[in-house]
Amino acid sequence: MWIDTHCHLDAPEFAKTLTEVIQAAVDKNVQAILLPAVKAGDCQQVRELANQYGQQIPGLAYTLGIHPLYTNQAQESDIAILEQAITRSLSDPRFVGVGEIGLDYFVEGLDPHKQEYFLNAQLDLAQQFQLPVILHVRRSQDAILKALRRRKIPGGIAHAFNGSFQQAEQFIELGFKLGFGGAATYGRALQIRRLLAELPLDSIITETDAPDIPPAWLREEHIAFNEPAFLPRIARELASIRGINELEFASAVWRNAMQALPRWSALCAGFPHSKLAS
């Protein structure tokens, strides 16, 4: 059984075919998917989507947050909207944390001060509610680590991790798992592949970030964008880089994700973890 810990099922690319996209994932034995919100105004939509398709994929869960790429258009009042949405969602077993939040120092044109305001405000909410967080850490690992150390937050996931070994160790010490996906399938991604091969197995989780971060084969196979059904193929390549068999890898990443997000573990309690799709 496979798990996709980061997938934007609410993206426009999936709007017309979402039922089919989710069924394709189920057919590939992807039995748990995490859908992170990216804007305060999307909280209700994300919650409804997760519950609507929860019968099709029982392990479908969501988090609520404001993505750093959307902070330029966000208002300070969005933090109050987010807090209200979190409060309403605490009774929903599919709600598992705060995210996607963080900093992005790669994309040009983003106001760094506004990014930092929304990161800190959302980390404060995570501390207030004692919820784990899904972090966007592109070229911003040290700044985010500094913000985390000022608070008591129950861990979470550093999504699409591509930092140094020292930074990875610091996230792990703070209770975080590290997300790996399609980027590691490129032979030139030497640092990511080395991290994947050498970090402790209990720190690693699998993700697609669909429809983004396409694996290496998508272009040559003329596939338009990434989707959760590709997770098993991605994960098998990750297991190969790691040098372990896919069953051991699937079991480990499932266990790691459940440790990172305890509310998700409660939702998925009783799921078998050993059956793999061909």
C-alpha positions in Angstrom: 0.0 0.0 0.0 1.4 3.4 -1.1 1.0 6.8 0.4 1.2 10.2 -1.3 1.9 12.8 1.4 1.6 15.9 -0.8 -0.8 16.2 -3.7 -2.8 19.2 -4.9 -6.0 17.5 -6.0 -7.7 20.9 -6.1 -5.4 22.2 -8.8 -7.0 23.3 -12.1 -5.3 20.5 -14.0 -7.5 18.0 -12.2 -10.8 19.9 -12.3 -12.4 17.9 -15.1 -11.1 14.5 -14.4 -10.7 14.3 -10.6 -12.8 11.2 -10.1 -10.8 9.4 -12.7 -7.5 10.7 -11.3 -8.4 9.4 -7.8 -9.6 6.1 -9.2 -6.4 5.6 -11.1 -4.5 6.2 -7.9 -6.6 3.6 -6.1 -6.1 1.1 -8.9 -2.3 1.5 -8.3 -2.9 0.9 -4.6 -2.3 4.5 -3.4 -4.6 4.3 -0.4 -3.8 7.5 1.3 -3.3 11.0 -0.1 -2.7 14.3 1.7 -4.2 17.4 0.1 -2.7 20.7 1.5 -4.6 24.0 1.0 -2.7 26.9 -0.4 -5.0 29.9 0.3 -7.3 30.8 3.2 -10.2 31.2 0.8 -9.8 27.6 -0.3 -10.2 26.0 3.1 -13.9 25.1 2.7 -13.3 23.7 -0.8 -10.4 21.5 0.3 -12.4 20.2 3.2 -15.4 19.4 1.0 -13.2 17.8 -1.6 -11.5 15.5 0.9 -14.9 14.4 2.4 -16.5 14.0 -1.1 -13.9 11.6 -2.3 -13.2 9.9 1.0 -15.3 7.0 0.0 -13.3 6.4 -3.1 -10.0 6.7 -1.2 -10.5 6.2 2.5 -7.1 7.6 3.5 -7.7 11.0 1.8 -6.8 13.8 4.3 -6.2 17.5 4.2 -4.3 20.3 5.9 -5.2 24.1 6.0 -2.7 26.9 5.3 -1.5 29.7 3.2 1.3 28.8 0.7 4.3 31.2 0.5 3.6 31.6 -3.3 0.2 33.1 -2.4 1.3 35.5 0.3 1.6 38.5 -2.1 -2.2 38.3 -2.6 -3.0 37.4 1.0 -4.3 39.8 3.6 -3.5 39.9 7.3 -7.2 39.1 7.9 -6.7 35.7 6.2 -5.0 34.5 9.4 -8.3 35.0 11.3 -10.1 33.2 8.5 -7.6 30.3 8.7 -7.9 30.1 12.5 -11.7 29.9 12.2 -11.4 27.2 9.5 -9.0 25.2 11.7 -11.3 25.4 14.7 -14.2 24.2 12.6 -12.1 21.3 11.2 -10.9 19.9 14.5 -13.9 17.7 14.6 -13.2 16.3 11.1 -11.1 13.2 11.2 -9.7 14.0 7.7 -8.1 17.2 8.9 -4.6 16.4 10.0 -2.5 19.6 10.3 -1.5 23.1 9.1 -0.1 23.6 5.6 1.2 24.2 3.1 3.1 27.0 4.8 6.7 28.2 4.6 9.1 30.4 2.7 10.2 30.4 -0.9 13.4 32.3 -1.7 13.7 30.9 -5.2 10.7 32.5 -7.0 11.3 36.2 -7.9 8.8 38.9 -7.0 7.7 37.6 -3.6 7.9 40.0 -0.7 10.2 38.2 1.9 8.8 40.2 4.8 5.2 39.3 3.9 6.2 35.7 3.5 7.8 35.7 7.0 4.7 37.4 8.5 2.5 34.6 7.2 4.9 31.8 8.2 5.2 33.1 11.7 1.5 33.7 12.1 0.7 30.2 10.9 3.4 28.6 13.1 1.8 30.4 16.0 -1.5 28.7 15.0 0.1 25.3 14.8 1.6 25.9 18.3 -1.8 27.1 19.6 -3.6 24.0 18.4 -0.7 21.7 18.8 -0.9 20.6 15.2 2.0 19.3 12.9 2.9 21.4 9.8 3.5 20.8 6.1 6.5 23.0 5.2 7.5 24.5 1.9 11.3 25.0 2.3 12.7 26.0 -1.1 16.0 27.7 -0.5 14.8 28.8 2.9 15.7 25.9 5.2 17.8 27.9 7.7 15.2 30.7 8.1 12.5 28.1 8.7 14.6 26.2 11.2 15.1 29.4 13.1 11.4 30.1 13.2 10.6 26.5 14.4 13.1 26.7 17.2 11.2 29.6 18.7 8.1 27.5 19.2 6.9 24.1 20.4 5.4 22.5 17.4 4.8 18.7 17.2 6.8 18.2 14.0 5.4 17.5 10.6 6.9 17.2 7.1 9.5 19.3 5.2 8.1 18.9 1.7 10.3 18.4 -1.4 13.4 18.5 0.7 16.6 19.6 -1.1 18.8 21.0 1.7 22.1 19.9 3.1 22.7 17.0 5.4 23.2 19.3 8.3 19.8 21.0 7.6 18.2 17.6 7.2 19.5 16.5 10.6 18.1 19.6 12.2 14.7 19.1 10.8 14.8 15.5 11.9 15.8 16.6 15.4 12.8 18.8 15.5 10.5 15.9 14.8 10.1 16.3 11.0 10.0 13.8 8.2 11.5 14.7 4.8 9.5 14.5 1.6 11.0 12.9 -1.6 9.3 12.5 -5.0 9.8 13.0 -8.7 12.8 15.2 -8.4 14.9 12.2 -7.2 14.2 10.3 -10.4 16.5 12.6 -12.4 20.1 11.3 -12.6 21.4 14.8 -12.3 19.7 15.3 -8.9 22.8 14.1 -7.1 22.2 15.9 -3.8 18.6 14.7 -3.5 19.6 11.1 -4.4 22.5 11.2 -1.9 20.1 12.4 0.8 17.7 9.7 -0.1 20.3 7.0 0.0 22.0 8.1 3.3 19.5 9.7 5.6 17.9 7.4 8.2 15.1 5.4 6.7 12.7 6.5 9.4 13.0 10.1 8.3 11.8 9.6 4.7 8.3 9.9 3.2 7.0 9.7 -0.4 5.1 12.4 -2.3 4.2 13.5 -5.8 3.3 17.2 -5.4 1.0 16.5 -8.3 0.4 18.1 -10.7 3.9 19.6 -10.2 7.4 18.1 -9.8 7.0 15.6 -12.7 9.2 12.4 -12.6 11.8 12.1 -15.3 9.8 9.9 -17.6 6.7 12.1 -18.1 8.0 14.1 -21.0 9.3 11.2 -23.0 6.0 9.4 -22.5 4.1 12.6 -23.5 2.2 12.9 -20.3 0.9 16.4 -19.5 1.4 16.6 -15.8 2.1 14.6 -12.6 -0.7 12.7 -10.8 -1.0 10.5 -7.7 -1.2 7.3 -9.7 2.5 7.7 -10.6 3.5 7.5 -6.9 4.2 3.8 -6.9 6.5 4.0 -9.9 8.3 7.0 -8.3 8.5 5.2 -5.0 10.0 2.1 -6.6 12.8 4.3 -8.1 13.3 5.8 -4.6 13.6 2.4 -3.1 16.1 1.4 -5.7 18.2 4.5 -4.9 17.9 3.6 -1.3 19.0 0.0 -2.1 16.0 -1.8 -0.4 13.1 -3.7 -1.8 9.8 -1.9 -2.5 7.8 -3.7 0.2 10.2 -2.7 2.9 10.3 0.9 1.6 6.5 1.1 1.3 6.0 -0.1 4.9 8.6 2.4 6.2 7.3 5.5 4.4 3.7 4.6 5.5 4.9 4.3 9.1 6.9 7.5 8.9 4.0 9.5 7.5 1.7 8.2 10.3 4.2 9.3 12.9 4.5 12.7 11.4 0.7 13.3 11.3 -1.0 11.5 14.2 -4.5 12.5 13.2 -3.9 10.9 9.8 -2.7 7.7 11.6 -6.1 7.7 13.5 -7.9 8.0 10.1 -6.0 5.2 8.6 -6.0 2.9 11.6 -6.6 -0.7 10.5 -5.3 -0.3 6.9 -3.1 -3.2 5.8 0.4 -2.0 4.9 1.9 -4.9 3.0 -0.1 -5.3 -0.2 1.5 -3.7 -3.2 0.1 -3.0 -6.6 1.8 -4.5 -9.6 
